[in-house]
Amino acid sequence: MFSKYIGQYMELELSGNILVFGNLIEESTDILVLYTGEVYRYVPQRHIKNYSFPIIDEEIEGGEDPEISETSFRKMLMNAKGLFVEILLTKNKPIYGYIVGIMNNYFIFHSPAYKTMFISMEHVKWLTVCDDEKGPYGLSKSEQLLQVSSLSWARTLEEQLKKLTNKLVVLDLGQHPMDIGRIIQLKDGLIHMMDAQGEEFYVNMRHVKSFQFPQ
């Protein structure tokens, strides 16, 4: 679909009103690789709402070959494991850290800011490989990876949430009042939770992008 546009500048609008632009470097089965002039962005095609090929005043010069060159989103994640990356789940809220495990429909991510996170593959808008030598916030990679939670990992995100029944969790970085609470039950795609004041509420599992739990 996009192979005839390789080398051209393009602008994409992703779900969530997220804009990304750059030269199209590669197309694979379910991702596009764009070079912005500074970094390579790996964009899952499922999130593309629209795209165009505007003429720009200055050309973006192509950099070196992408650090990850793979044929699918899952293989891209596997090759990014252990590297310092940027993940975008929602507009203007990137997270930085390391992919440490890949399961059926989610992956385990360690962020110096948010610690161990469980991220739905379905909601990743883009992945960018950063300067692995510097590391996030200038922190040592080896020291950060030693802090990964020792909690055993389930095969699916749903099973992982069930393992945290009666635990306090933070959904989607805690940006909404109903993103923080104790899990009472997960059933039929709904997460039954309780907030700090004892009020019960429900969250649709399909819309959960990530979760972590205080350790």
N, C-alpha and C positions, 0 to 999 in steps of 0.2 A: 504493500500500500504506500509506504513512504520511501521505498528504495530509490525512486526516480528523483527524489529531492535531496539525496545525499550531497553534502557540501554547501547547501543553501542556508541562508539565514531564515529562521522561522520564529514565530511567536505563538505560544500556546496559552489558552485559558483552561485551567484545571478546575475540577469541582471544588467548591469552597471559595470561588473568586480569586484563585491563585494564578498569577501570571509567571511564566518562565519563557526565556528567550535565549537564542544562541544559534550557532551553526549546527546543523544536523550532521552528526559524525557517523552514527551507526543506527541501524534498525534491526531488531531481532523479533522473536515470536510475540513478545508482549511488552517490550520496553523500547524507548527511544533514548539515545545518548546525545545530549546537546553540549557544545562547548561554549561557555559564556564569554570567553576571552580571559578568564581567570581559572575557572574550575569546570569539571565535567559533571553534568547532572544526569542521573539515570531516572527516567520518568516512566512509570507504568502507563501503558496506553489506556487502561480501563478508566483513568481519571480525566482523559482529554475531552473537554466540552466542545472546543472549536480551535482552529489554528489558521494561520495566514502566513504569507511569505512577502512581507513588505520590503521595499527598497530602502536601504539605509545609507547615510552619507559616508560612513567609514566602515570598511570591512573588518570583520573580526578575524584576526590571524589565528590559524589553526594550531596549536600547541603540540605537545608530544602525544604519542598514542595513549588512549585511555588506560588507566591502571587496571580496570576490569573490562574484559571483553567476553561476554557470554551470550547464550542464545535464549535465556529465559530469566524471569524475575527471581525464581528460586536459586538458580545457579549464580546469579549476580550476588545474592545474599551470601551464599556459601563462600564465594571468593572474597567478599568484603569482611568475612569473619576475622576478628582480631585487629582490623584496621581502624584508625581513627576516622569516623564518618559523621556527617550531618544528616539527620533525618527530619523531614518535614511532614507533619501530620495535619496541622491546621495553619492557616494564614498567619504569617509574621511570628510564628512560635517554633523555630527550629530547636532541636535538641542535639547534643553532641556527646559522643562516647564511642562505645565498642559493642559490636554484635558478638555475643558469646555463645549462643545456642540457637538452632533453627529447628522448629517442630513442624507439625502438619499445616497449621494455618496461622501461626504466630512465631515470633522470635524473641529471644531474651536479649535485652540490651542493658549495658551498664553505663550510666551517666553519672559523672562526678556530682552533678547538681541534684539529680533525682534518685540516684542509686539504682538498684535492680528494677528494671521495667519489663513488662510483658506487652509486646506491641503486635497488633493485628496486621497481618500482611495486606489485608483488604484495604486498609486506610492510608498506606504510605503514599504520599504525593510525589516525593522524590528522595533520592539518596545521593549524597555527594561525598567523594573520598577527599579528606582533608590532609594536611601535612602531618604524616604519621610520626615524623621525628620530633615535632614540637609537642604533640598531644594536646588534649583539651585543657585550656587554662594553664598550659605549661606544666601540667602534673605528670608524674611518671606513669607510663602505661602499666608496668609490672605491679606497682603499688595499687593502682586502681583496680586491676583485674583480681587482686587478692581479696577485694571487698565484695565480690559478687556473692549474692545470697546462696547459702548452701541448701536452700529448699529444692527438693527434687522436682523435676519438670514433667508435666503431663503432656500427652500427645497433642491435645487441642486446647485452645484458649478457654473453651467452656469447662473442660475437665480441670484446668488449672484454677479457674475461679471457684469451682466446687470445693477444691482442696482448701480454700481459704474461708469456708463457711465459719461464721462467728468471729472472723478477723476484721480489723479495720483496714479498709482499702481506699486508695485515691484513684479515681477514674479521670482520664483525660487531663492530667496535670492539675486537677482540682480547680478548673476555671469557672465552674458553676456550683452553686450551693448544694445541688444534688449529686455532685461528683465525689463527695466524701461521706463515708458511712461504714457501718458494720454490715457485712453480708449475712442475711438471715437464711436465704435459700436462692438457688438458681433453678428455675423450672419453666419449661415451654418458652425459652428464649427471653425470659424476664428475670432481672436480678432484683430480688426483694431485699431492701436495705433499711437501715435505721440511722437517722441523723443524730447529731450531738444532743438534741433535746428529746430524744426518744420517739420522734415522729417517724412512721414507716412510709416508704415510698418505693416506686418501681422504676427500673431503668431498662430500656430495650437493649438487649445484648448486641444487636446488629449495629448499633451506633457507637459502641465502645471502641475507641481507637487504641487506648493503652490503659494499663493500670499498674500500680505499684502498691506496696504495703509498707508502713513504717516498721523499721527493724530495731 
